[in-house]
Amino acid sequence: MTVNPIDQLDDRSTLLAVQYLAEDLQGGRPTVVQSEAEARHVLSSLLAQADIPNASPDDLLPSQDVALAAARRALVALNDDAITHTLTAGLLAEPPEDEQMSVEAALAATAVLALLITWLQTKVVLRIRRKGGKTEVDFTIDKQATDGQTLREIATALGAVLGLPTSVDPSTPGSDQENAPR
């Protein structure tokens, strides 16, 4: 079995792989995110907590081309991740065929957001509270709040997949080397 390099997958195969991987990672986990807008809010909240700039929900995957590039970066990241490597490598060795799953190219951002949320759920427990038209998100590992360093590491990986700059400018008020993502 030969692994197909991610950069050689065509757009459709890339999106099918992303969709298939998201479904496999979801497994028996409950669906905590109810919409694309909420997925953008969850990711934006995580990135903002780690001081990653340009992370407003509207900045995440603003176009088809950006979403396709993020899909490829996500496949690379999940292939490099210890938790998801085996599943991703197997999928890349035998990419899904058109008959196995379907995805419309126009839904590239939705597919990538779904994958990123399910990947995030392999690392942390998401708790979403909806009240009075507002959504609040908590990130925890087991029963303890996620520590700042772990949160920054996860956010840095997600920011890189999303194509966002992941370094903090030391001259920014409230930031210092100790708080900068690594």
Secondary structure, 3 states (H helix, E strand, C coil): CCCCCHHHCCHHHHHHHHHHHHHHHHCCCCCCCCCHHHHHHHHHHHHHHCCCCCCCHHHCCCCHHHHHHHHHHHHHHHHHCCCCHHHHHHHHHCCCCCCCCCCCHHHHHHHHHHHHHHHHHCCCEEEEEEECCEEEEEEEECCEECCHHHHHHHHHHHHHHCCCCCCCCCCCCCCCHHHCCC
